[in-house]
Amino acid sequence: MNKAIASLRAAGPADARVAQLKSEVAKADQFEQSMSRAERCVRRHDGKEALKAVGAALEVSPAAANAKLMLATATVVEGMWSGVVDTTQKAGQDPISKARSIVGDCRSNSISSRACMHSADMLFEGGYIEGAIALLEATQRHSMSPHQSSAVSRRLKQYTDIDAQRTRGLAEYKKHHFDQAHAIFTHVLPALKTRPQLSALVLAHRAAASVGLQNSHAAMEDCNNALKLRPSFLKARVVRARAMLSMGKTEDAIRDLLYCKK
């Protein structure tokens, strides 16, 4: 009898440990599922649902640095769905400032360079260029590791160089220097071969320059290629409609413009 009681006493704590382990595994599964759902939402530009998913992950693990990084990423997507920061918002309330603050709260080495660059890649490829650069800058600022800071610095330089060229092309376009804008966008494109969504954006920029040069066929080709990469990309449809109007294809242009109004 005494042996049986001793056996039950020994088994109790072990059973409790097993139950605790099962609970931890279930929480880890829930966390990973929520994070995966958040990433899928970010990639399809659904910032609202991404915030919900990452909120569920943070309920499971409030201090998780990778969840906070995803929160910063989703904040950029939700606040910059048009790719432009709303400058009318109060200081510190715009999505870029909020994302920087979230990353800053993590401090030290809690965010790995790999995780940071993965999030920045999603934003950059999705056209949220300012948000991607802000994440890298904030991570670099708070990193205590020279190796991690170096890796982030290299990616940051790559992004800022590409963005500087793209911005220069847009500046030339606004001045109606369409030939110079076209040349700059053409120069940028090879660096974006592995980034289809950003390639689509630059193709649409170049198509607009082609319309300015009255080269509607080239504009159509760039818009068609952009839409192959991003089928729902409205900017490419608007530029294509302009090209088709200049070619006298009014009905086709109207179809593209009606699609944009859905």
N, C-alpha and C positions, 0 to 999 in steps of 0.2 A: 504494500500500500504506500509506504513511504517512498519507495522507488518511483511509483506511478505519479505521486504528487510532485516529486522532484523533477520528473520528466516533463510534466505539464508546465511547471514554473520555468523550466529551461526553454520550452517551446514558445511560451507567450511572447517574450521580447523578440524572438526570431520572427514570429508571425507578424508582429507589429512592424518590424523592419521591412518585411516583404511588402506589407500593405503600403508603407511609406514610399518604398521604391516604386511600386506600381503607380502611386499618385504622382510622383515626380516625373515618371515616364509619360503619363497622360498629359501633364502640364507642358512638358517639352514638345510633345506632338502638337498640342493646341497652339503653342507659340510658333512653331515652324509653319504650320498651316496658315496662321494669320499673317506671318511675314511673307509667305509665298503669294498669298492672295493680294497683299499690299503691293508687291512688286508687279504682279500682273496688271493691277489697276493703274499703276504709274506708267507702265509701258503703253497702255491704251489711252493715256491722258485723262483718266478718271480720278482726279485728285480727291473728290468727295468720298468715294468709296475706299480709296487708298487710306485716307485718314481714319475711316471707320475700322478698317482691318488692322492698321498699326495700333489703334487704340485698344483693340482686343488683345494684341500681343503685349502691350504695356500693362494691361490688367494682370496678366500672368506673371510678367517679370518687369516691374516698374523701373528697375535700375539698368536694364539691358542696354548697352551702348549701341549695339547694331539696330535695336528698335528705335532708339532716339534718332539715329542717323536716318532711318527710313521715315521717321516723322518729319525731319527737316526736308527730306526729298519730296514727300507728299505735300508738304506745306507750299513748296515752290510750285508744284504742278497745279494745285488748287488755286493758288493766287496769281498764276501767270499762264492760264490756259491759252491766252492769245499770244504768249511769248513776250509780252511787254509788261513792265512793272507799272502799276497805277501810282503815278507821282502825286496824286491828290491825297493819298493816305498820310496820316500823321507820322512823324519821324519815329522809326522803330516798329511801326505796325505793318509795313509792307512785307511781302513774303520773303524777300532776300534778307532783310534785317532779322526777321523771325528765325529763318533757317540758321543764320550765323549764331544767333543767341542759343539755339538748341544745341548746336555743335559745341559751342563754348562751355555750356553747362556740363558737358561730359568730361572735359579737362584731360590733362595728362595723356597717357597712352591707351586710354580705354577704347578708342576707335582705331582699328587697324588701318594701315594704308591701303590694303587690299579692299576692305569694305568701303572705305571712302571713295576710292577710285571707281569701284563698281557702281556706286550711287551716282557719282559725277558723270560716268559714262552714260547711264540711263537718261540723265537730264540733258547732257550735251547732244546725244543722238536724237533726243526728242525735240530739240530746238530750244530748250530752256538754257541757253548758253550762259547768261548772266548767273543763273542759279547754280550751274555746275562749277563755274569759276569761284563763286562765293563759298561753296562747300569745301573746295580744295584749299582756299585761302584760310578759312576758319580752322580746318584740321591742321594745316601747317603751322598756324599761329600757336595752337595749343599743344602741339606734339613735343614730347620731351626726348624723343629718340632721333638722333642724327640720321640714321638709316631710313627711318620712316619718313622724316621730313624731306630727305633727298628724293625718294621715290615720288612723293606727292609733288615736289617742286618740278620734276621733269614733266609730269602730266600737266601741271598747271601752265608751264611754259608752252607746251604743245597746244593747249586750248587757247591761251591768250594770243599766240601767234596766228592761229587760224581765225580767231574772232577779229583780230586787228585787220587782217586782210579783207574779211567779209564786210566789216564796218567801212573800210576805205572804199570798197566797191559800191556800197550803198550811198556813200557820200558823193561819189562821182555820178551815180545815177540821178541823185536829187539835183545835181547841177546840170543835168541833161548831157553829160559827157558819156553817152551810151557806149561808144567804142571802148573807152577806157574801163568802164564798169564791166563790160563783157569780157575784156581781157583779164581783169582781176578775178572774176568768178571762175573763169576757165582755169586760171592758175591754182585756185583753191581746191577744185574738185578732186584731183588725184589723191590728195591727203585724206579724202573722205570715203575711199572705196569700201572700207569695212563699216561705215556708218550710214546705212541706207536712208534713215529718216532725215539726217542732216544733209545728205547728198540731195535729197528731194527739195529741201529748202533752197539750197544754192542753185539747183537747176531752175527753180522757179524765179530766182533773182536774175539768172542769166537770160531766161526766156523774156522777162520784162525788158531787159536791155535790148534784146533782139527786136522786140516790138518797137522800141524807140528808134532802132536802126532801120525800121520798115522791112525787116527780114522775118516775115510772119511764118514761113515754113520752118525755119530754125527754131522759132519760138514754140511752134506746135510740137516739134520733135522733143524739145526739152520738157515741155509740160506733160507730154505722154509718158516720157521716161520717169518723171517725178511721180506721176500717178501710179505707175507700176510699182514703185517703191512705197508710196503712201496713198492707197486708193481713195481715202476720204479727205485728202489734203485740199482744202478749199482755195488756198492761195493759187495753187497750180490751175485750178478750174477757172478762177477769175482771169488770170493772165491768158489762159487758152481762149477764153471767150473774147478777150480783146483782140487776140490774133485772128480769130475766126471772123470777127466783125470787119477787120481790115481786109479780109479776103472775100468779103461779101457773103459769108456763110452765116446769115442772120439766124436761121432756125437752130443751127447747131450751137451758136453762141447763147441763144435763149435757153436751150436745154441745160447748158452748164450753169448759167446764172440761176435758173430755177432750182437746180440741185443744191446750190449754195444757200438757198432760202428755206430748205426743209428743216 
